């Protein structure tokens, strides 16, 4: 009997054809067209629930988050009011549209417009107008801060541009929301954030973060040895789950790999949410990894469940923490990417603080490797030579994402 070839020994992973995802390309204009970009803003982002922040940042009355939402062309404030209710408002004074808040997070019992001093309380109500007699035509109860719809799931705050959305947040999340309900994410309080503006279309970065095909090549000095295995050399994803318009896949880690550098070994063992801390004496509850909705196919060398919440949020659920990636479109060739990494334990020594900084730098390096390719792709499309971008059978997540966007824009 002839020995099996190495290719035959490699496990067959799910392919796009298994899910009837037949279209193996995306038109290049999807990444360059101003018309398509506007359609995405109007038909996708303005009609979807968008993850804006986390309840852990609004633990006290009068605490607030202010955030730019580029596809809505708006700044938004989310505040826990003096009545303990959480509300979302557009950050626009009703007098002449100047933002009333300038700063990402804080506490305030009221908001005063810096231009003319109009004052709003934490419920968004207009309470003070200097020289009010000069505005006899102003009905103050009708001129509070404009409100957005708001709801929460698993400690995450979602907003919707429409005051009365066509579907509730629970309906929007659907099967995905049910599968990952009651994740114990509130216990993971410690971490850091990265934010960068990139000269590329937002979908290029979504694509980069929803396939493993590039890991052995682009990340050959950073992630390859940690993720590629003998029977999965091209880092195919396990168990793709499509829950329109969202999707999930499970990724494995190469458990046989161990870093040779002692500094990297220490940093990963102490501060990486993807690695075991069992040898360090640090907390290792594994409450995320053992949640019934996580890793349902029971991949033995589990690394993460990669959860894509349509249209622009990726939640990576790991052994000892989680990551949030958000991809915000600004223009056809410009985007903002935000990454937040959470772990379950706070550094308690200088050595552990060093490990956390090391992990932040490592995370930045990986993101830069991806973003550099996306910028190069965007520049190449300027020539007009490339008409189609091809998507393989092993990149089923990309095909599904493109399909869902097309359905929302074309309403088919």
Secondary structure, 3 states (H helix, E strand, C coil): CCCCCHHHHCCCCCCHHHHCCCCCEEEHHHHCCHHHHHHHHHHHHHHCCEEEEEHHHCCCCCEEEEEEEHHHCEEEEEEECCCCCEEEEECCCCCCCCCCCCCCEEECCEEECCCCCCEEECCCCEEECCCHHHCCCCCHHHCCCCEEEEEEECCEEEEECCCCCCCCHHHHHHHHHHHCCCCCHHHCCEEEEEEEEECCCHHHHHHHCCCCCCHHHHCCCCCHHHHCECCECCCCCEEEEEECCEEEEEEECCCCCCCCCHHHHHHHHHHCCCCCCCCCCCCCCCCCCCCCCCCCCCCCCEEEEEEEECCCEEEEECCCEEEEEEEEEEECCEEEEEEEEEECCCCCCHHHHHHHHHHHHHHHHHHHHHHHHHHHHHHHHCCCCCCEEECCCCCHHHHHHHHHHHHHHHCC
